[in-house]
Amino acid sequence: MAFADNFPINESLGVFLGVTGVDWLADGQAEPLKAIAISVTFGIVVLLLRKWSKRSNKD
């Protein structure tokens, strides 16, 4: 199974759109680099939590 199959794309995209939208509404301009950094970090955290959860259920 490839890494991309497990990466939470939908969740990361939702966080990206949320952060970009809040920036745009609050400041009048979006900061896409900040939104990308936050969404990728969130995706990695979700990925690690899913792997940890699967490992915990096997024990």
C-alpha positions in Angstrom: 0.0 0.0 0.0 1.4 3.4 -1.0 1.9 6.3 1.4 -0.6 8.4 -0.6 -3.3 5.9 -0.1 -3.2 6.5 3.7 -2.7 10.3 3.7 -5.9 12.0 4.8 -6.5 14.2 1.7 -10.0 15.2 2.5 -9.2 16.3 6.0 -6.1 18.2 4.9 -8.1 20.0 2.1 -10.8 20.9 4.6 -8.2 22.4 6.9 -6.5 24.3 4.1 -9.8 25.8 2.9 -10.8 26.7 6.5 -7.6 28.4 7.3 -7.6 30.3 4.0 -11.2 31.3 4.4 -10.7 32.6 7.9 -7.5 34.5 6.9 -9.4 36.0 4.0 -12.4 37.0 6.1 -10.3 38.4 9.0 -7.5 40.1 7.1 -8.9 40.6 3.7 -6.3 38.5 2.1 -5.4 34.8 2.3 -1.9 33.5 3.2 -1.7 30.2 1.2 1.8 29.2 2.5 0.6 29.4 6.1 -2.5 27.4 5.2 -0.5 24.8 3.4 1.9 24.4 6.4 -1.0 24.0 8.8 -2.9 21.6 6.6 0.1 19.4 5.9 0.9 19.3 9.6 -2.7 18.4 10.4 -2.6 15.6 7.8 0.6 14.1 9.2 -0.9 14.2 12.7 -4.1 12.5 11.5 -2.0 9.9 9.6 0.1 9.1 12.7 -3.0 8.9 14.9 -4.6 6.4 12.5 -1.4 4.3 12.4 -1.2 4.4 16.2 -4.9 3.5 16.5 -4.5 0.5 14.2 -1.4 -0.7 16.1 -3.2 -0.3 19.4 -6.2 -2.3 18.2 -4.0 -5.3 17.2 -2.6 -5.7 20.7 
